[in-house]
Amino acid sequence: MTKLPELLEKAFAGEEILITKNNQQQIKIAPCPIPSQRPPLFGCDRGKIALSADFDEPLDDFQEYM
């Protein structure tokens, strides 16, 4: 039990620690992967989307309904 802090420090450094009993793996101590940061919500698609100048104009297909 006195080696646990040392083992944890190794895991914090990125090492995977396996603890065995009777030659069988019992416990695995491993660092958790760091989740990638999500892009900012607002403004992340700026410059990727464009609307045509006649976006609000009525469509020719609907002339008979107008």
N, CA, C and O atoms as a DFTB+ gen file, in Angstrom:
264 C
 N C O
     1  1       0.819      -1.200       0.000
     2  2       0.000       0.000       0.000
     3  2       0.865       1.266       0.000
     4  3       0.402       2.347      -0.366
     5  1       2.107       1.116       0.410
     6  2       2.969       2.298       0.470
     7  2       3.391       2.768      -0.920
     8  3       3.874       3.890      -1.069
     9  1       3.217       1.936      -1.928
    10  2       3.617       2.310      -3.285
    11  2       2.496       2.967      -4.076
    12  3       2.719       3.418      -5.199
    13  1       1.310       3.028      -3.520
    14  2       0.171       3.587      -4.258
    15  2       0.420       5.014      -4.728
    16  3       0.142       5.308      -5.891
    17  1       0.926       5.917      -3.894
    18  2       1.192       7.277      -4.406
    19  2       2.169       7.289      -5.584
    20  3       2.015       8.074      -6.519
    21  1       3.182       6.406      -5.529
    22  2       4.136       6.331      -6.643
    23  2       3.443       5.839      -7.917
    24  3       3.675       6.365      -9.005
    25  1       2.595       4.828      -7.763
    26  2       1.871       4.294      -8.910
    27  2       0.931       5.341      -9.496
    28  3       0.810       5.457     -10.716
    29  1       0.277       6.090      -8.643
    30  2      -0.625       7.137      -9.127
    31  2       0.149       8.222      -9.874
    32  3      -0.322       8.727     -10.893
    33  1       1.305       8.573      -9.387
    34  2       2.124       9.573     -10.074
    35  2       2.523       9.083     -11.470
    36  3       2.543       9.862     -12.422
    37  1       2.840       7.788     -11.585
    38  2       3.167       7.236     -12.895
    39  2       1.952       7.295     -13.823
    40  3       2.081       7.601     -15.008
    41  1       0.777       6.998     -13.274
    42  2      -0.443       7.072     -14.084
    43  2      -0.718       8.508     -14.513
    44  3      -1.130       8.748     -15.648
    45  1      -0.493       9.464     -13.614
    46  2      -0.673      10.874     -13.971
    47  2       0.275      11.271     -15.093
    48  3      -0.042      12.149     -15.896
    49  1       1.436      10.627     -15.152
    50  2       2.428      10.931     -16.188
    51  2       2.098      10.241     -17.512
    52  3       2.790      10.452     -18.508
    53  1       1.032       9.406     -17.529
    54  2       0.609       8.785     -18.775
    55  2       0.859       7.287     -18.846
    56  3       0.523       6.654     -19.847
    57  1       1.438       6.716     -17.811
    58  2       1.743       5.292     -17.820
    59  2       0.527       4.475     -17.386
    60  3      -0.246       4.907     -16.531
    61  1       0.366       3.301     -17.975
    62  2      -0.719       2.400     -17.597
    63  2      -0.173       1.411     -16.562
    64  3       0.855       0.776     -16.800
    65  1      -0.844       1.276     -15.427
    66  2      -0.399       0.427     -14.329
    67  2      -1.334      -0.774     -14.227
    68  3      -2.552      -0.608     -14.170
    69  1      -0.767      -1.993     -14.203
    70  2      -1.544      -3.216     -14.032
    71  2      -1.169      -3.851     -12.699
    72  3       0.011      -4.038     -12.405
    73  1      -2.170      -4.180     -11.898
    74  2      -1.949      -4.841     -10.621
    75  2      -2.506      -6.257     -10.751
    76  3      -3.660      -6.455     -11.132
    77  1      -1.664      -7.234     -10.429
    78  2      -2.063      -8.625     -10.599
    79  2      -2.120      -9.343      -9.250
    80  3      -1.513      -8.921      -8.266
    81  1      -2.871     -10.438      -9.245
    82  2      -2.947     -11.318      -8.085
    83  2      -3.040     -12.738      -8.631
    84  3      -3.897     -13.031      -9.465
    85  1      -2.171     -13.605      -8.166
    86  2      -2.105     -14.980      -8.666
    87  2      -1.909     -15.005     -10.191
    88  3      -2.528     -15.800     -10.898
    89  1      -1.044     -14.127     -10.670
    90  2      -0.719     -14.016     -12.104
    91  2      -1.922     -13.663     -12.983
    92  3      -1.906     -13.936     -14.183
    93  1      -2.937     -13.075     -12.417
    94  2      -4.085     -12.621     -13.196
    95  2      -4.294     -11.136     -12.940
    96  3      -4.229     -10.663     -11.805
    97  1      -4.543     -10.424     -14.016
    98  2      -4.764      -8.989     -13.886
    99  2      -6.039      -8.733     -13.082
   100  3      -7.105      -9.262     -13.399
   101  1      -5.912      -7.926     -12.054
   102  2      -7.047      -7.602     -11.196
   103  2      -7.470      -6.138     -11.318
   104  3      -8.660      -5.820     -11.332
   105  1      -6.478      -5.257     -11.407
   106  2      -6.759      -3.819     -11.417
   107  2      -5.900      -3.150     -12.489
   108  3      -4.731      -3.490     -12.671
   109  1      -6.497      -2.204     -13.182
   110  2      -5.765      -1.419     -14.175
   111  2      -5.949       0.048     -13.816
   112  3      -7.073       0.533     -13.684
   113  1      -4.843       0.737     -13.662
   114  2      -4.863       2.180     -13.407
   115  2      -4.301       2.836     -14.658
   116  3      -3.154       2.596     -15.034
   117  1      -5.110       3.656     -15.292
   118  2      -4.680       4.294     -16.534
   119  2      -5.207       5.719     -16.577
   120  3      -6.270       6.010     -16.029
   121  1      -4.473       6.598     -17.222
   122  2      -4.963       7.976     -17.361
   123  2      -6.184       8.019     -18.271
   124  3      -6.280       7.256     -19.232
   125  1      -7.094       8.896     -17.969
   126  2      -8.278       9.095     -18.815
   127  2      -7.891       9.971     -19.995
   128  3      -7.116      10.915     -19.842
   129  1      -8.428       9.664     -21.177
   130  2      -8.127      10.530     -22.328
   131  2      -8.752      11.908     -22.112
   132  3      -9.858      12.034     -21.587
   133  1      -8.031      12.911     -22.521
   134  2      -8.523      14.282     -22.390
   135  2      -9.477      14.550     -23.544
   136  3      -9.087      14.437     -24.706
   137  1     -10.731      14.905     -23.238
   138  2     -11.680      15.163     -24.332
   139  2     -11.247      16.378     -25.148
   140  3     -10.743      17.364     -24.612
   141  1     -11.457      16.277     -26.451
   142  2     -11.112      17.413     -27.300
   143  2     -12.087      18.554     -27.031
   144  3     -13.262      18.335     -26.736
   145  1     -11.584      19.744     -27.137
   146  2     -12.439      20.899     -26.870
   147  2     -13.368      21.139     -28.048
   148  3     -12.963      21.066     -29.209
   149  1     -14.598      21.423     -27.729
   150  2     -15.629      21.693     -28.722
   151  2     -15.422      23.102     -29.265
   152  3     -15.071      24.007     -28.509
   153  1     -15.634      23.299     -30.557
   154  2     -15.482      24.654     -31.095
   155  2     -16.537      25.581     -30.490
   156  3     -17.583      25.115     -30.038
   157  1     -16.279      26.855     -30.479
   158  2     -17.267      27.791     -29.942
   159  2     -18.598      27.636     -30.666
   160  3     -18.637      27.392     -31.872
   161  1     -19.680      27.779     -29.920
   162  2     -21.007      27.568     -30.484
   163  2     -21.379      28.676     -31.467
   164  3     -21.829      28.392     -32.577
   165  1     -21.198      29.912     -31.078
   166  2     -21.623      31.024     -31.919
   167  2     -20.475      31.501     -32.804
   168  3     -19.380      31.784     -32.319
   169  1     -20.736      31.584     -34.090
   170  2     -19.750      32.093     -35.024
   171  2     -18.823      31.037     -35.597
   172  3     -17.927      31.371     -36.372
   173  1     -19.013      29.766     -35.237
   174  2     -18.082      28.745     -35.724
   175  2     -18.275      28.446     -37.211
   176  3     -17.367      27.899     -37.838
   177  1     -19.423      28.785     -37.792
   178  2     -19.655      28.544     -39.220
   179  2     -19.578      29.830     -40.040
   180  3     -19.991      29.856     -41.200
   181  1     -19.058      30.879     -39.447
   182  2     -18.958      32.148     -40.158
   183  2     -18.123      31.965     -41.421
   184  3     -17.014      31.433     -41.369
   185  1     -18.658      32.406     -42.548
   186  2     -17.961      32.308     -43.815
   187  2     -18.205      30.999     -44.549
   188  3     -17.769      30.848     -45.690
   189  1     -18.893      30.046     -43.921
   190  2     -19.149      28.755     -44.556
   191  2     -20.535      28.680     -45.181
   192  3     -20.789      27.814     -46.017
   193  1     -21.428      29.571     -44.788
   194  2     -22.807      29.552     -45.271
   195  2     -23.100      30.875     -45.959
   196  3     -22.761      31.942     -45.448
   197  1     -23.735      30.796     -47.128
   198  2     -24.089      32.012     -47.863
   199  2     -25.506      31.869     -48.409
   200  3     -25.918      30.780     -48.808
   201  1     -26.247      32.971     -48.423
   202  2     -27.597      33.007     -48.984
   203  2     -27.558      33.811     -50.272
   204  3     -26.847      34.811     -50.370
   205  1     -28.323      33.372     -51.250
   206  2     -28.358      34.107     -52.503
   207  2     -29.138      35.410     -52.312
   208  3     -29.932      35.536     -51.380
   209  1     -28.907      36.362     -53.190
   210  2     -29.549      37.676     -53.072
   211  2     -31.065      37.579     -53.211
   212  3     -31.784      38.397     -52.638
   213  1     -31.572      36.587     -53.968
   214  2     -33.019      36.456     -54.165
   215  2     -33.641      35.400     -53.238
   216  3     -34.648      34.781     -53.584
   217  1     -33.054      35.205     -52.095
   218  2     -33.516      34.181     -51.157
   219  2     -34.990      34.361     -50.776
   220  3     -35.726      33.380     -50.676
   221  1     -35.422      35.609     -50.562
   222  2     -36.797      35.878     -50.127
   223  2     -37.793      36.006     -51.275
   224  3     -38.988      36.169     -51.029
   225  1     -37.344      35.937     -52.486
   226  2     -38.242      36.082     -53.638
   227  2     -39.118      34.838     -53.785
   228  3     -38.680      33.733     -53.466
   229  1     -40.352      35.007     -54.265
   230  2     -41.227      33.839     -54.478
   231  2     -40.648      32.908     -55.541
   232  3     -40.016      33.357     -56.496
   233  1     -40.868      31.628     -55.366
   234  2     -40.390      30.628     -56.328
   235  2     -41.330      30.565     -57.519
   236  3     -42.541      30.720     -57.359
   237  1     -40.790      30.338     -58.712
   238  2     -41.596      30.231     -59.927
   239  2     -42.597      29.087     -59.826
   240  3     -43.696      29.185     -60.371
   241  1     -42.248      28.033     -59.157
   242  2     -43.127      26.866     -59.036
   243  2     -44.420      27.171     -58.268
   244  3     -45.397      26.433     -58.393
   245  1     -44.435      28.227     -57.492
   246  2     -45.604      28.553     -56.681
   247  2     -46.424      29.746     -57.222
   248  3     -47.296      30.262     -56.523
   249  1     -46.147      30.174     -58.444
   250  2     -46.850      31.328     -59.014
   251  2     -48.345      31.108     -59.066
   252  3     -49.102      32.047     -58.821
   253  1     -48.802      29.904     -59.376
   254  2     -50.234      29.657     -59.486
   255  2     -50.966      29.752     -58.144
   256  3     -52.189      29.894     -58.125
   257  1     -50.255      29.679     -57.042
   258  2     -50.866      29.759     -55.707
   259  2     -50.876      31.184     -55.162
   260  3     -51.430      31.428     -54.090
   261  1     -50.286      32.104     -55.864
   262  2     -50.183      33.470     -55.361
   263  2     -51.189      34.383     -56.007
   264  3     -51.234      35.573     -55.693
